[in-house]
Amino acid sequence: MNSQTHASVRESTILGNRKNKAVVETAAQIIFTICAFFAVLAVVSITLYMIISGTPAIFEVGLTEILFGTVWRPAAEDPQFGILYVILTSIIGTSMAILIGVPIGVLTAVFLAEVAPKKLAMIVKPAVELLAGIPSVIYGLLGVYLLNPLMYKIELAVFEGSATHQFTGGANLLSAVIVLAIMILPTVINISETSIKAVHPSLKAASLALGASHIQTIFKTMLPAAKSGIVTAIVLGVGRAIGEAMAITLVSGSSVNIPLPFNSVRFLTTAIVSEMGYSSGTHRQVLFTIGLVLFVFIMIINVVLNKILKKGANENER
């Protein structure tokens, strides 16, 4: 009787555990599906909102005048809404920040993951993580009080005696690029370091066993193996750089000019932030159009870099 009782209890326990697991898995699946639905809904809603809000100005002012016009005078008697210089500033400024920040970030990640002694890495890594937690307005304030005076001294030396140059006080494209490059460093370093550490140790061991030096192993074996993670870091860095507004507003001068190194410039984000508070009518609609242009830029960048990621993943599988 005892054995039969134990068997029935065990059987009921097993059935109960299976039922509980089935209930938990079903509930988890429903929760994940709902979360995924809301994520897709959020993207679709934002896209529709930007299209609905950004297109009226295109029909009223004209797409060509907005995208290829070089004069921005929204409050004039005969208003003009050209944002070509603003678009070029965002493209050039973001590209320069990526060209400066990505190599520094990736090399710092290599140093932390493969070269630095543990004691030194324990000091540097928290410092990098601290950079990620600093608000963007603090970067802007530091740029105003530290970077802009230095840039102004360089500007005075370069354009000494010039009668045509408009002096900016150091608030120019170069200052904005340097601040952006510093701001993307934590993202690039942390994700790249994680990707490098995730490379299987057998790849490193095999490379060293074949006679490669430590540096050759890092650059010829480990970095190519971690390429997908590094590209992801670059994607997130580009997203932060192109979407930054507060810090750039403080250090760039926020004037619509040709994006030359020592000119005060305005990015797409700063154009929206600096004028949305008091805009109305067509002016406000054009600012939404600028937001739509920025949204399209980010979508294009994500699509292109995701294709690069998929291509790299397919090459690794082969």
C-alpha positions in Angstrom: 0.0 0.0 0.0 2.8 2.3 0.9 4.6 1.8 -2.4 1.3 2.4 -4.3 0.7 5.5 -2.3 4.2 6.9 -3.0 3.9 6.1 -6.7 0.6 7.9 -7.0 2.0 10.9 -5.1 5.0 11.0 -7.3 2.9 10.7 -10.4 0.6 13.5 -9.3 3.6 15.7 -8.4 5.2 15.2 -11.8 1.9 16.0 -13.5 1.5 19.0 -11.3 5.0 20.3 -12.1 4.3 19.8 -15.8 1.1 21.7 -15.6 2.8 24.5 -13.6 5.6 24.7 -16.2 3.0 24.8 -19.0 1.1 27.6 -17.3 4.3 29.6 -16.7 5.5 29.1 -20.3 2.1 30.1 -21.7 2.0 33.2 -19.5 5.6 34.1 -20.4 4.8 33.7 -24.1 1.7 36.0 -23.8 3.8 38.6 -21.9 6.6 38.6 -24.4 4.1 38.8 -27.3 2.4 41.8 -25.7 5.7 43.5 -25.1 6.8 42.9 -28.7 3.4 44.2 -30.0 3.8 47.4 -28.0 7.4 47.9 -29.2 6.2 47.5 -32.9 3.2 49.8 -32.1 5.5 52.5 -30.7 7.7 52.5 -33.8 4.7 52.6 -36.1 3.1 55.3 -34.1 6.2 57.5 -34.0 6.7 57.0 -37.8 3.1 57.9 -38.6 3.2 61.0 -36.3 6.4 62.2 -37.9 5.0 61.8 -41.4 1.7 63.5 -40.5 3.4 66.4 -38.7 6.3 66.8 -41.1 4.6 66.7 -44.5 2.3 69.7 -44.4 5.3 72.1 -44.7 6.6 70.2 -47.6 3.4 70.9 -49.6 3.2 74.5 -48.4 6.9 75.6 -48.8 8.2 73.0 -51.2 10.6 70.1 -50.7 13.3 71.6 -52.9 13.3 75.0 -51.1 13.5 73.3 -47.7 16.1 70.7 -48.4 18.3 72.7 -50.8 17.8 76.2 -49.7 20.7 77.9 -47.9 18.9 80.7 -46.1 17.1 80.3 -42.8 15.0 83.3 -42.0 11.7 82.0 -40.6 10.7 85.3 -38.9 11.4 87.6 -41.9 8.7 89.5 -43.8 9.4 87.1 -46.7 10.3 84.0 -44.7 12.8 81.4 -46.0 13.2 77.9 -44.7 16.3 76.5 -46.3 18.0 73.8 -44.2 20.8 72.6 -46.5 23.6 73.9 -44.3 21.9 72.4 -41.2 21.7 69.0 -43.0 25.4 69.2 -44.1 26.4 70.2 -40.6 24.7 67.2 -39.0 26.3 64.8 -41.6 29.8 66.3 -41.4 29.8 66.8 -37.7 28.5 63.3 -36.9 31.0 61.8 -39.4 33.9 63.6 -37.9 32.9 62.7 -34.4 32.7 59.0 -35.4 36.1 59.2 -37.2 37.6 60.5 -34.0 35.6 58.6 -31.3 35.4 55.1 -32.8 39.1 54.4 -33.2 39.8 55.8 -29.7 37.0 53.8 -28.3 37.9 50.5 -30.0 41.5 50.8 -29.0 40.6 51.6 -25.4 38.3 48.5 -25.4 41.3 46.4 -26.7 43.5 47.9 -24.0 41.0 47.1 -21.2 40.1 43.6 -22.5 43.6 42.3 -23.6 46.5 44.6 -22.6 45.8 46.4 -19.3 46.9 44.9 -16.0 43.9 44.0 -13.9 44.6 46.7 -11.3 44.7 49.4 -14.0 41.6 48.0 -15.7 39.7 48.1 -12.4 40.5 51.9 -12.3 39.9 52.8 -16.0 36.7 50.8 -16.5 34.7 52.5 -13.7 35.9 55.9 -15.1 34.6 55.0 -18.5 31.2 53.9 -17.0 31.1 57.1 -15.1 31.4 59.0 -18.4 28.2 57.2 -19.6 26.3 58.5 -16.6 27.2 62.2 -16.9 24.2 64.2 -18.2 24.7 65.8 -21.7 24.2 69.3 -20.3 27.3 68.8 -18.1 29.3 68.0 -21.2 28.0 71.2 -22.7 28.9 73.3 -19.7 32.4 71.8 -19.6 32.7 72.6 -23.3 31.6 76.2 -22.7 34.1 76.8 -19.9 37.0 74.7 -21.0 36.9 73.9 -24.7 35.5 77.1 -26.2 38.1 79.4 -24.7 40.9 77.1 -26.1 39.2 77.0 -29.5 38.9 80.8 -29.5 42.6 81.2 -28.9 43.3 78.9 -31.9 40.8 80.8 -33.9 42.5 84.1 -33.1 45.8 82.7 -34.1 44.5 81.2 -37.4 42.5 84.2 -38.6 44.8 86.9 -37.2 44.4 90.0 -39.3 41.4 88.6 -41.2 38.8 91.2 -42.2 36.1 88.8 -43.4 36.0 86.0 -40.7 33.3 86.2 -38.1 34.9 85.3 -34.8 32.8 82.8 -32.8 34.3 83.0 -29.4 35.2 79.3 -29.8 31.6 78.1 -30.3 32.1 76.4 -33.6 32.0 73.1 -35.5 35.3 71.8 -34.1 34.1 72.3 -30.5 30.8 70.4 -31.3 32.7 67.5 -33.0 35.1 67.1 -30.0 32.2 67.1 -27.5 30.3 64.5 -29.6 33.4 62.3 -29.9 33.8 62.3 -26.1 30.1 61.6 -25.6 30.1 58.5 -27.8 33.2 57.0 -26.1 31.5 55.2 -23.2 29.1 53.4 -25.6 31.8 52.3 -28.0 34.2 51.2 -25.3 31.8 49.2 -23.2 30.1 47.3 -26.0 33.4 46.7 -27.9 35.1 45.4 -24.8 32.2 43.0 -24.1 32.3 41.8 -27.7 36.1 41.2 -27.5 35.8 39.3 -24.3 33.0 37.2 -25.8 35.4 35.8 -28.5 36.0 32.1 -27.8 39.4 31.5 -26.1 40.2 28.8 -28.6 40.6 31.3 -31.4 43.2 33.3 -29.4 45.0 30.1 -28.4 45.0 28.8 -32.0 46.5 32.0 -33.3 49.2 32.1 -30.7 50.0 28.5 -31.3 50.5 29.2 -35.0 53.2 31.7 -34.1 51.3 35.0 -34.2 52.3 37.7 -31.6 49.8 39.0 -29.1 49.2 42.2 -31.1 48.8 40.2 -34.3 46.3 37.9 -32.6 44.3 40.9 -31.4 44.0 42.7 -34.8 44.0 39.7 -37.1 41.9 37.3 -35.1 40.0 38.7 -32.2 38.8 42.0 -33.7 37.4 40.3 -36.9 35.6 37.8 -34.7 34.1 40.6 -32.6 33.1 42.6 -35.6 29.4 42.3 -35.2 29.5 43.6 -31.6 31.8 46.5 -32.6 29.5 47.5 -35.5 26.6 47.5 -33.0 28.7 49.8 -30.8 29.2 52.1 -33.7 25.5 52.1 -34.5 24.6 53.1 -31.0 27.4 55.7 -31.0 26.0 57.2 -34.3 22.5 57.3 -32.8 23.7 59.2 -29.8 25.9 61.6 -31.8 23.2 62.4 -34.4 20.5 62.7 -31.7 22.3 64.9 -29.2 21.0 68.4 -28.7 21.6 70.0 -25.4 25.4 69.8 -25.3 25.7 70.8 -28.9 23.5 73.8 -28.5 25.9 75.1 -25.9 29.2 74.6 -27.8 28.3 75.0 -31.5 27.1 78.6 -31.6 23.7 77.5 -33.1 24.0 79.7 -36.2 23.1 78.5 -39.7 26.4 78.7 -41.6 28.5 76.6 -44.0 29.9 73.8 -41.9 33.5 74.9 -41.8 35.7 74.1 -38.8 35.7 77.6 -37.3 32.2 78.6 -38.2 29.3 78.7 -35.7 26.9 76.0 -36.9 23.5 74.5 -36.2 22.7 70.8 -36.2 19.3 69.3 -37.0 18.6 68.6 -33.4 19.6 72.1 -32.2 17.5 73.7 -34.9 14.4 72.0 -33.4 15.4 72.7 -29.7 16.3 76.3 -30.1 13.2 77.5 -32.0 10.3 75.1 -31.1 9.4 77.0 -28.0 8.3 80.2 -29.8 7.5 79.0 -33.3 4.1 79.0 -34.8 2.3 78.4 -38.1 4.5 77.5 -41.1 7.7 77.9 -39.0 6.5 75.3 -36.5 5.5 72.9 -39.4 9.0 73.3 -40.9 10.6 72.3 -37.6 8.5 69.2 -37.7 9.8 68.6 -41.2 13.4 68.9 -39.8 12.4 66.3 -37.3 11.2 64.1 -40.1 14.5 64.5 -42.0 16.4 63.6 -38.8 14.2 60.5 -38.4 14.8 59.4 -42.0 18.6 59.9 -41.5 18.5 57.6 -38.4 16.4 55.0 -40.2 18.8 55.0 -43.2 21.9 54.6 -40.9 20.3 51.8 -39.0 19.3 49.9 -42.2 22.8 50.3 -43.7 24.6 49.2 -40.6 22.3 46.3 -40.0 23.0 45.1 -43.5 26.7 45.3 -42.7 26.0 43.3 -39.5 24.1 40.6 -41.4 26.8 40.4 -44.1 29.5 40.0 -41.4 27.4 37.3 -39.7 27.0 35.4 -42.9 30.8 35.6 -43.6 31.5 34.2 -40.1 29.1 31.3 -40.7 31.0 30.4 -43.9 
